[in-house]
Amino acid sequence: MHWTALALILALAVLVRAVPLTYSHFWDETVFLQHAGVILDGRANYQEFFLRPPLLSVLYALGFALWDNIYVANIVQAVVTTLGVLFAFLYVRGAFGAVPGIAAAFLFAFTPYLVETSHELLTDMPAVALMLAAMWLFDKPGPRFAILAGAAYALAVQTRFTSLFLIVYFALDASLSLKKLRQLAILGVAAGVTIAPYLIWVRWNYGSFLFPFVLARRIVTEWTAPVAARFYFDAMLEIFPPSLRLLFALGLLLLVMRWNAALGSQTKRQLVLLTWGLAFLAYMLTIGHKEVRYLLPLAIPVVIISAMSVTALFRWIARQERPVWVAGTLFGVAVAVADYASPLQKLRDPWTDRSESEEVQIAGYLREHSTPADTIYAAHNFPVLAFYSGRTTVSLLPIQAEFEQVWHQAMAQPGFLVYYPPAGIKETHSKNPHFMPDQQFIDASPEFRLVRSFPSATVYHYEPAGL
């Protein structure tokens, strides 16, 4: 029976994660799409491999190799993130039973924020899926599964660098049983072997095995505007709907009630998950740059502990008289519809979205009015411009602090400048959102000639002095 329920959950989960199949994508999404193109056809107009983990782009490239259509990325993303639902079920079923497993699968499948971020072409939910895979494999006895767990863990790290923190969970889990210390050692070796080719490639290209890890850390701690710690406490209200927060609170209450009793294996496992979640939150609070999606690994302990609450409530209701049982069931269905049915509503809308955002329109204009010899310069949205135009693109962000001293060297080739007035930029994480070149600088420089205005940006033809 639970396999039938799981199959239905998985089918709906992959569908709500795939649609709408979208043509226009934003900044971070286009970085991974661009990298897929670099991997697949060797394009050299723009890349951020020095900063971004590679695995998600590799998966997109494999998809594009089968079908050269931008919609493939949505399909690949949906399949990979739906694996998180499957691995959540497998992990919870092995540790706590089939009923909690189905509850966890349901919550992972239809919690609205998890669905939304699973649809976006970002690394957060694919990394969570691989983390759950590693946790499930680590739970199974024998060196073979420890090797597979290490490989899954290494792949999670190559999807999102903060997945490294999962090692704390493995260490906490292994501390409950001496038998698992051997599993932990094998996992560490397998993870090292799996990630070694990537680290060697990094060393070969950038001179240090840890270059992307260090640079990524510096960007979110030194080079972006810090965000107050309160942001993450508000973010948890955005990630987890009211019923999930109540279920999690009930799960914590049940843990407290069992504290004075002999702790069983299930209670110990929940305490491990809770401890790891709190440690992860504490670590994320130390990072100045904060975004809601950065907290998605917290869905693992929150959903699993909440699934245990669902099971406890289900069993309590099942023991009651028929009127109470019926009322409780109807109330549960009503709550499920209120908090978890919204992702299904978009299935009534068109399943494809060919609309072009303004950034994509600008890139299309540049593609049509430039030559392959032209270079595009921008301090904002440059990955979008690079991916959709196919032209060589240079980010001006790295030279903002000394722009007026080095801009001639950085902008040595003719082409186009896309200028975004600060008032029109909806979101920026820069410490100084007053990007250079600004309007005053452009107006005073004969190298720039206005060619097209868009609602939020202006395109200038750029001709370096002396050419």
C-alpha positions in Angstrom: 0.0 0.0 0.0 2.7 2.5 0.9 4.5 1.8 -2.4 1.4 2.9 -4.3 1.1 6.0 -2.2 4.8 6.7 -2.8 4.4 6.3 -6.6 1.6 8.8 -6.7 3.6 11.3 -4.5 6.6 10.9 -6.8 4.6 11.3 -10.0 3.0 14.5 -8.8 6.3 15.8 -7.2 8.2 15.6 -10.5 5.3 17.2 -12.4 5.0 20.3 -10.1 8.8 20.7 -10.1 9.0 20.6 -13.9 6.2 22.9 -14.9 6.1 25.5 -16.2 8.9 24.8 -18.6 10.5 28.2 -18.8 12.6 30.0 -21.4 13.7 33.0 -19.3 16.0 32.4 -16.4 17.7 34.8 -13.9 21.3 35.4 -12.8 22.4 32.3 -10.9 20.3 30.0 -13.1 22.1 31.2 -16.2 25.5 30.6 -14.7 24.7 26.9 -14.5 23.2 26.8 -17.9 26.2 28.6 -19.3 28.5 26.1 -17.6 26.5 23.3 -19.2 27.3 24.9 -22.6 31.0 25.2 -21.7 31.1 21.5 -20.8 29.1 20.4 -23.9 30.4 22.5 -26.7 33.4 24.3 -25.3 32.1 27.8 -25.5 34.5 30.3 -24.0 32.4 33.6 -23.8 31.9 33.4 -20.0 32.4 31.1 -17.0 32.5 31.0 -13.2 34.0 27.6 -12.6 36.5 29.3 -10.3 33.6 29.9 -7.9 30.7 27.5 -8.7 30.5 23.8 -8.0 30.3 21.7 -11.2 27.9 18.8 -10.8 24.5 20.5 -11.6 26.0 21.9 -14.8 27.3 18.4 -15.7 23.7 17.1 -15.3 22.3 19.8 -17.5 25.0 19.1 -20.1 24.0 15.4 -20.1 20.4 16.4 -20.7 21.3 18.9 -23.5 23.3 16.1 -25.1 20.2 14.1 -25.4 17.9 16.9 -26.5 19.2 20.4 -27.3 16.3 22.4 -25.8 16.4 24.8 -22.9 13.4 23.1 -21.4 15.6 20.1 -20.7 17.1 21.9 -17.7 13.6 22.1 -16.1 13.1 18.4 -16.6 16.6 17.5 -15.3 16.0 19.7 -12.2 12.6 18.2 -11.6 13.9 14.6 -11.7 17.0 15.3 -9.5 15.0 17.2 -6.8 12.2 14.6 -6.8 14.9 12.0 -5.9 15.1 14.0 -2.7 11.5 12.9 -2.0 12.4 9.3 -2.7 15.5 9.3 -0.6 13.6 11.0 2.3 11.2 8.1 2.2 13.9 5.5 2.1 15.9 7.0 4.9 12.9 7.6 7.2 11.4 4.2 6.4 14.6 2.5 7.4 15.1 4.5 10.6 11.5 5.0 11.7 9.1 2.9 9.6 6.9 3.1 6.5 4.2 5.4 7.8 6.6 8.1 8.9 8.4 7.5 5.5 5.3 8.3 3.6 4.6 11.4 5.7 8.1 12.6 5.1 7.8 12.0 1.4 4.5 14.0 1.3 6.0 16.9 3.2 9.1 17.1 1.0 7.0 16.7 -2.1 4.4 19.4 -1.5 5.8 22.0 1.0 5.3 25.1 -1.2 8.7 26.7 -0.7 10.5 23.4 -1.3 8.6 23.0 -4.6 9.4 26.6 -5.6 13.1 26.2 -5.0 13.1 22.8 -6.7 11.7 24.4 -9.8 14.5 27.0 -10.0 17.7 26.0 -11.7 19.8 26.2 -8.5 21.9 23.9 -6.5 20.0 24.0 -3.2 17.5 21.2 -3.5 19.6 18.9 -5.7 22.2 19.1 -2.9 19.6 18.2 -0.3 18.6 15.2 -2.4 22.2 14.0 -2.5 22.5 14.6 1.2 19.5 12.4 1.9 20.9 9.8 -0.4 24.1 9.8 1.6 22.3 9.6 4.9 20.2 6.7 3.7 23.2 4.7 2.4 25.2 5.4 5.6 22.4 3.8 7.6 22.7 0.5 5.7 25.3 -2.0 7.1 28.4 -3.1 5.2 31.4 -1.4 3.5 29.7 -1.3 0.1 27.0 1.1 1.4 29.6 3.1 3.2 31.5 3.6 -0.1 28.3 4.6 -1.8 27.4 7.0 1.0 30.8 8.6 0.7 30.4 9.0 -3.1 26.9 10.6 -2.6 28.3 12.9 0.0 31.1 14.0 -2.3 28.6 14.6 -5.1 26.5 16.7 -2.7 29.6 18.8 -2.0 30.3 19.2 -5.7 26.7 20.4 -6.0 26.8 22.9 -3.2 29.9 23.5 -1.1 28.0 24.0 2.2 27.0 20.3 2.0 30.4 19.7 3.6 28.7 20.3 6.9 26.9 17.0 6.6 30.0 15.4 7.9 28.9 16.6 11.4 25.7 14.5 11.0 27.8 11.4 10.1 30.1 11.9 13.1 27.1 12.4 15.5 25.4 9.3 14.0 28.5 7.2 14.3 29.0 8.2 17.9 25.8 6.2 18.8 27.4 3.0 17.7 31.0 1.8 17.6 30.2 -0.3 14.6 29.5 2.8 12.6 33.0 4.3 13.3 34.3 1.9 10.6 31.5 3.0 8.3 32.5 6.6 8.9 36.2 5.9 8.1 35.2 4.1 4.8 32.8 7.0 4.0 35.6 9.5 4.4 38.0 7.6 2.1 35.3 7.1 -0.5 34.3 10.8 -0.4 38.0 11.7 -0.8 38.4 9.4 -3.8 35.2 10.7 -5.4 36.0 14.4 -5.1 39.7 14.0 -5.9 39.4 14.5 -9.7 37.6 17.8 -9.2 40.2 18.9 -6.7 43.0 18.0 -9.1 41.3 19.9 -11.9 40.9 22.9 -9.6 44.6 22.7 -8.6 45.6 22.4 -12.3 43.6 25.5 -13.3 43.7 27.8 -10.3 46.8 26.8 -8.4 45.1 25.6 -5.2 43.0 22.5 -4.3 40.7 24.7 -2.2 40.5 27.8 -4.4 36.7 27.7 -5.1 35.9 26.9 -1.5 38.0 29.8 -0.2 36.8 32.2 -2.8 33.1 31.3 -2.2 33.6 31.8 1.5 35.3 35.2 1.0 32.5 36.4 -1.3 29.7 35.6 1.3 31.7 36.9 4.3 33.8 39.8 3.0 32.5 41.1 -0.4 28.8 41.2 0.1 26.6 43.3 2.3 26.1 41.6 5.7 22.5 40.7 6.7 21.2 40.7 10.3 20.8 37.3 12.0 17.1 37.9 12.4 16.7 37.4 8.7 17.1 33.7 9.1 14.5 33.4 11.8 12.1 35.2 9.5 13.2 32.9 6.7 12.2 29.8 8.5 8.7 31.1 8.7 8.8 31.4 4.9 10.2 28.0 4.3 7.9 26.0 6.7 4.1 26.6 6.6 2.1 26.9 9.8 1.1 23.3 10.0 4.7 22.1 9.6 5.9 24.4 12.3 3.2 23.1 14.6 4.1 19.5 13.8 7.8 20.2 14.4 6.9 21.8 17.8 4.9 18.7 18.7 7.8 16.5 17.7 10.1 18.5 20.1 7.5 18.1 22.8 7.4 14.3 22.3 11.2 14.2 22.5 11.1 16.1 25.8 8.5 13.7 27.2 10.8 10.8 26.4 13.8 12.4 27.8 13.5 10.8 31.3 12.8 7.4 29.8 15.3 5.0 28.3 16.2 6.5 24.9 15.4 4.2 22.1 17.2 4.1 18.8 14.5 6.3 17.1 14.6 8.9 19.7 18.5 9.0 19.6 18.3 9.4 15.8 15.9 12.3 16.1 18.2 13.9 18.6 21.1 13.5 16.2 19.1 15.2 13.4 18.0 18.0 15.8 21.6 18.6 17.0 22.9 18.6 13.5 20.2 21.0 12.4 21.0 23.4 15.2 24.7 23.2 14.5 24.1 23.9 10.8 21.9 27.0 11.7 24.6 28.3 14.0 27.2 27.9 11.2 25.0 29.7 8.7 24.5 32.6 11.2 28.3 33.2 11.1 28.1 34.0 7.4 27.3 37.7 6.6 25.5 37.1 3.3 22.2 35.4 3.9 19.4 34.1 1.6 16.3 32.1 2.5 17.3 29.2 0.3 20.6 28.8 2.1 18.6 27.2 5.0 17.1 24.4 2.9 19.2 21.7 4.5 17.2 22.4 7.7 14.3 20.8 5.9 15.9 17.5 6.6 15.5 17.5 10.4 12.4 19.6 10.5 10.5 17.4 8.0 11.6 14.2 9.5 10.7 15.1 13.1 7.4 16.5 11.8 6.7 13.3 10.0 7.1 11.5 13.3 4.5 13.9 14.7 2.1 13.1 11.8 2.5 9.4 12.6 1.8 9.9 16.3 -1.3 11.9 15.5 -2.4 9.3 13.0 -2.1 6.5 15.4 -3.8 8.4 18.2 -6.8 9.2 15.9 -7.0 5.6 14.8 -7.5 4.5 18.4 -10.5 6.9 19.0 -14.2 6.4 18.5 -15.6 6.7 15.0 -16.9 10.3 15.4 -13.5 11.5 16.7 -11.7 9.5 14.0 -13.8 11.0 11.2 -13.5 14.6 12.6 -9.7 14.2 13.0 -9.4 12.8 9.4 -11.4 15.6 7.9 -9.4 18.2 9.8 -6.1 16.6 8.7 -7.3 16.7 5.0 -8.4 20.3 5.4 -5.0 21.3 6.8 -3.2 19.4 4.0 -5.2 21.2 1.4 -4.7 24.6 2.9 -0.9 24.3 3.4 0.2 21.9 0.7 -2.2 22.0 -2.3 -1.0 25.3 -3.8 1.8 23.7 -5.9 -0.8 21.5 -7.6 -2.8 24.6 -8.6 -0.2 25.6 -11.2 -0.9 22.5 -13.2 -4.1 24.3 -14.3 -1.9 26.9 -16.0 0.0 26.5 -19.3 2.9 24.0 -18.9 5.3 26.1 -21.0 6.3 29.7 -20.6 8.0 31.2 -23.7 7.9 34.7 -22.3 11.2 36.7 -22.4 12.2 38.8 -19.4 13.7 42.2 -20.0 17.2 40.8 -19.4 16.7 38.1 -22.0 15.3 40.8 -24.4 18.5 42.9 -23.9 20.6 39.8 -24.6 18.6 39.1 -27.7 19.1 42.6 -28.9 22.9 42.3 -28.4 23.0 39.0 -30.2 21.3 40.6 -33.2 23.2 43.9 -33.3 26.7 42.7 -32.4 29.4 40.5 -34.1 31.3 37.6 -32.5 34.2 40.0 -32.2 32.3 42.3 -29.8 32.6 42.1 -26.1 29.7 42.8 -23.7 30.5 44.7 -20.4 28.2 44.9 -17.4 28.2 45.2 -13.7 24.8 43.5 -13.3 23.1 40.6 -14.9 26.2 39.7 -16.9 25.6 35.9 -16.7 22.1 36.4 -18.3 23.6 38.5 -21.0 26.4 36.0 -21.7 24.1 32.9 -21.9 21.4 34.4 -24.1 23.6 36.5 -26.4 26.4 34.0 -26.8 28.9 36.9 -26.9 32.1 37.3 -24.9 31.0 38.9 -21.6 33.1 40.7 -19.0 31.9 41.3 -15.5 32.9 44.7 -14.1 32.2 43.8 -10.5 35.7 42.7 -9.6 37.1 46.1 -10.5 34.5 48.3 -8.8 36.8 49.5 -6.1 39.5 50.8 -8.5 37.3 51.2 -11.6 38.6 54.7 -12.7 42.2 53.5 -12.5 41.9 50.2 -14.4 38.9 50.4 -16.6 40.9 51.0 -19.8 42.8 47.7 -19.2 39.7 45.8 -18.2 37.7 47.2 -21.2 40.3 46.8 -23.8 38.0 45.4 -26.6 35.2 47.2 -28.4 31.7 46.1 -28.0 28.7 47.1 -25.8 28.1 48.3 -22.2 24.8 47.5 -20.5 24.2 50.0 -17.8 21.7 49.4 -15.1 20.8 52.5 -13.0 20.9 51.7 -9.3 17.2 52.7 -8.8 16.1 50.1 -11.3 18.1 47.2 -9.7 15.6 45.1 -7.7 18.1 43.1 -5.8 21.8 43.4 -5.2 24.1 41.9 -2.6 27.0 44.3 -3.2 28.3 46.4 -0.3 28.3 49.3 -2.6 25.3 49.2 -5.0 26.5 52.4 -6.8 28.0 50.4 -9.7 30.7 51.9 -12.0 30.6 53.1 -14.7 27.8 55.3 -13.5 25.7 57.7 -15.6 28.0 60.7 -14.9 31.1 58.7 -15.9 29.4 57.5 -19.1 28.2 60.9 -20.1 31.7 62.3 -19.7 33.4 59.6 -21.7 33.3 59.8 -25.5 34.0 56.1 -25.7 30.3 55.4 -25.0 27.5 56.0 -27.5 23.9 55.4 -26.7 22.2 52.9 -29.0 19.1 51.6 -27.2 17.2 52.2 -24.0 15.2 49.6 -22.1 12.9 50.3 -19.1 15.6 49.2 -16.6 18.8 49.4 -18.6 20.6 51.3 -21.3 22.8 49.8 -24.0 25.8 51.8 -25.2 28.2 51.0 -28.0 31.7 51.1 -26.7 34.8 52.0 -28.7 38.1 52.1 -26.7 40.1 55.3 -27.3 42.8 54.8 -29.9 41.0 52.2 -32.0 
